[in-house]
Amino acid sequence: MRQPAVFFGHGSPMNALGGPFADAWRDLGQAIGKPKGVVMASAHWETRGLGVTAQEKPETIHDFGNFPRELHEMQYSAPGSPELAARVSGLTGAIMTQQWGLDHGTWSVLRHVWPEADVPVVQLSLNRELTARQHYELARTLRPLRDDGIVIAGSGDFVHNLRTWKREAGAEPYAWASGFNEAVKHAFLIGDHEALIDWVDLAEDAQLSVPTDEHYLPVLYVAAQQQPGEPVSFFNDSIDGGSISMTGVRIG
């Protein structure tokens, strides 16, 4: 059975500890069941050239600072899959590597989606030498994996502006953040991938929502999986701290 493609708005590493966003991720995992594996494009692994993790037991990477010890000590022991990595390499030309593991863009989310850590996970890096369109075209090569029981996933945020983030609980979203969030959702709903690729023109003040593109690019890896007529749904559709979108997308 064809597996879905999923984009996760991962937000703060603190979401690894639980909360309403984590509850929605858990519900999603229960709805999907147990796929044969996951290929994840995370905002937190950028490279020159393209890499894919190929370990049997990938490391849990704590790529953040100044968070509670509990978070730094957390482990997510999901297996890797050299076989799946080899398949991804064959489709994309990615170099198989053991120089990375599962960064917090991946494990802080998946520890709730599949808390038993029993679904194999490989990460595909974001090649900084590619344009947005080239990222999208690269992601299209992954489409056959969905029919082989593999979930194609991306982890980042539609809107990610830490400079304007508000610390107070319940902070109202900036108008520009809400506008961009809604524009991305609309493009998914109507299948307008050109608009998603050319995100600078997607909404007014788009570059306030995407001051740097590493958290946005994983959106394209999920959009590229969308085929005509496939259903699209959203979860965690909200903006945290005024300028961090937590919105997730499920295709299929």
C-alpha positions in Angstrom: 0.0 0.0 0.0 1.3 3.5 -0.9 2.5 5.3 2.2 1.8 9.0 2.8 4.3 11.8 2.5 4.4 14.0 5.6 5.8 17.4 6.5 6.4 18.2 10.2 6.6 21.7 11.6 9.0 20.7 14.4 9.5 24.0 16.2 11.5 24.0 19.4 13.5 20.9 20.6 11.4 21.2 23.8 8.6 19.6 21.9 10.5 16.3 22.3 9.4 16.3 25.9 5.7 16.4 25.0 2.8 18.8 24.7 -0.1 19.4 22.3 2.1 19.3 19.2 3.5 16.0 20.3 0.0 14.7 20.9 -0.9 15.4 17.3 2.3 13.6 16.1 1.4 10.6 18.2 -2.1 10.6 16.7 -0.6 10.7 13.2 1.6 7.7 13.9 -1.3 5.7 15.1 -3.3 6.6 11.9 -0.4 5.7 9.6 0.6 2.5 11.4 4.1 1.0 10.9 5.7 1.6 7.5 8.7 -0.3 6.3 10.9 2.8 6.8 11.2 6.6 6.7 13.3 8.9 4.5 13.6 12.2 6.3 14.9 15.5 4.9 15.6 17.7 8.0 16.3 21.4 8.2 19.3 20.6 10.4 21.5 18.6 8.1 23.0 20.9 5.4 25.9 19.7 3.2 27.8 20.4 0.1 26.8 17.6 -2.2 24.2 15.1 -1.2 24.4 12.5 1.6 22.2 9.8 3.0 22.8 8.1 6.4 23.7 4.4 6.1 24.3 3.2 9.7 22.6 0.1 11.2 22.3 2.1 14.5 22.3 5.9 13.8 23.4 8.2 16.6 20.9 10.5 18.4 22.4 14.0 17.7 21.8 16.7 20.2 22.4 19.6 17.9 21.4 22.4 20.2 22.5 24.2 23.4 21.1 25.7 26.6 18.2 23.3 27.0 17.4 21.0 30.0 19.7 18.1 30.8 16.7 15.8 30.2 16.6 16.8 26.6 20.4 16.5 26.1 20.3 13.0 27.6 17.3 11.8 25.5 18.0 9.0 23.0 15.9 7.7 20.1 17.1 4.3 19.2 15.3 3.8 15.9 17.4 1.5 13.6 18.9 2.8 10.4 18.7 0.8 7.1 21.7 0.5 4.9 19.4 -1.2 2.4 17.1 1.7 2.2 20.0 4.1 2.1 21.4 2.2 -0.9 18.0 2.5 -2.6 17.9 6.3 -1.9 21.5 6.6 -3.2 20.5 4.7 -6.4 17.6 7.1 -7.0 19.2 10.4 -6.1 23.0 9.9 -6.4 23.4 10.6 -2.7 26.7 9.5 -1.1 26.1 6.9 1.7 27.7 8.1 4.9 28.1 7.3 8.5 29.2 10.8 9.4 25.7 11.9 10.6 22.8 10.3 12.5 19.3 11.5 13.5 19.3 15.2 14.3 16.7 16.9 16.5 14.6 17.9 13.4 14.1 14.1 13.0 14.1 12.5 16.4 12.3 15.1 18.4 9.3 14.5 16.2 9.6 10.7 15.4 9.9 9.8 19.1 6.2 10.7 19.3 5.1 9.4 16.0 6.7 6.0 16.6 7.6 5.9 20.3 8.7 2.3 20.2 11.6 3.4 17.9 10.9 0.3 15.7 10.6 2.0 12.3 13.9 2.3 10.3 14.9 5.9 9.6 17.4 7.3 7.1 18.1 11.0 6.6 18.7 12.7 3.3 20.8 15.9 3.5 19.9 19.3 2.1 22.5 20.0 -0.6 23.3 23.7 -0.3 24.5 23.7 -3.9 21.0 23.2 -5.3 18.3 25.8 -6.1 14.8 25.4 -4.7 13.7 23.9 -8.1 16.5 21.4 -8.1 15.6 20.3 -4.5 12.0 19.7 -5.8 13.2 17.8 -8.8 15.5 15.7 -6.7 12.7 14.9 -4.3 10.5 13.6 -7.2 13.0 10.8 -7.7 11.9 9.4 -4.3 8.3 8.8 -5.4 8.7 5.1 -6.1 9.6 4.5 -2.5 6.1 5.3 -1.3 4.8 2.3 -3.2 7.3 0.1 -1.4 6.1 1.0 2.0 8.3 4.0 2.8 7.1 7.3 4.2 8.8 10.3 2.6 9.0 13.1 5.2 10.4 16.6 5.7 11.0 18.4 9.0 11.3 22.2 9.2 8.8 25.1 9.5 6.8 27.0 6.9 7.6 30.1 8.9 10.8 30.3 10.9 12.0 33.7 12.1 13.7 33.4 15.5 14.6 37.1 15.6 11.0 38.1 15.9 9.9 35.1 18.1 7.9 36.2 21.2 8.7 34.3 24.5 5.3 35.0 26.1 2.8 32.1 26.2 -0.1 32.5 23.8 1.5 35.3 21.7 -0.5 36.4 18.8 1.0 35.5 15.4 2.3 38.3 13.2 0.0 39.1 10.2 2.8 38.3 7.8 3.4 34.9 9.4 -0.2 34.0 9.3 -0.4 35.1 5.7 2.5 33.0 4.6 1.3 30.0 6.5 -2.1 30.2 4.8 -0.5 30.8 1.3 1.6 27.6 1.7 -1.5 25.6 2.8 -3.5 26.9 -0.2 -0.7 26.0 -2.6 -0.8 22.4 -1.2 -4.6 22.2 -1.5 -4.7 23.2 -5.1 -1.5 21.4 -6.1 0.3 24.6 -7.1 3.9 23.4 -6.8 5.3 26.2 -8.8 4.1 28.6 -6.2 5.8 26.5 -3.5 9.1 26.4 -5.4 9.0 30.2 -6.1 8.2 30.9 -2.4 9.6 34.5 -2.5 6.5 35.5 -4.6 4.1 33.3 -2.6 2.9 36.0 -0.2 3.6 39.5 0.8 6.6 39.8 3.1 7.6 36.2 2.4 11.2 36.8 3.3 10.1 37.8 6.8 8.7 34.3 7.1 11.7 32.7 5.4 14.8 34.8 6.3 16.9 31.7 5.6 15.6 28.8 3.6 16.8 25.7 5.4 13.6 25.3 7.4 11.5 25.8 4.3 13.2 23.6 1.8 12.0 20.3 3.4 8.5 21.5 2.4 9.5 20.9 -1.2 10.5 17.3 -0.5 7.0 16.5 0.6 5.2 18.7 -2.1 7.2 16.7 -4.8 5.4 13.5 -3.7 1.9 15.0 -4.3 0.2 13.4 -7.2 -3.0 14.5 -8.9 -6.1 13.7 -6.8 -4.2 12.8 -3.7 -5.9 14.1 -0.5 -4.1 16.7 1.6 -4.7 17.4 5.3 -3.1 19.6 7.9 -2.3 19.1 11.6 -0.8 21.3 14.3 -2.0 24.3 12.2 -0.8 27.1 14.5 2.0 29.6 14.9 4.1 29.5 18.0 5.6 32.6 19.5 4.3 34.7 16.7 6.7 33.6 14.0 7.3 29.8 14.1 4.8 27.8 12.1 4.0 24.4 13.6 1.8 23.4 10.7 2.2 19.9 9.4 1.0 18.4 6.1 -0.1 14.9 5.2 -0.3 13.8 1.6 -2.2 10.6 0.8 
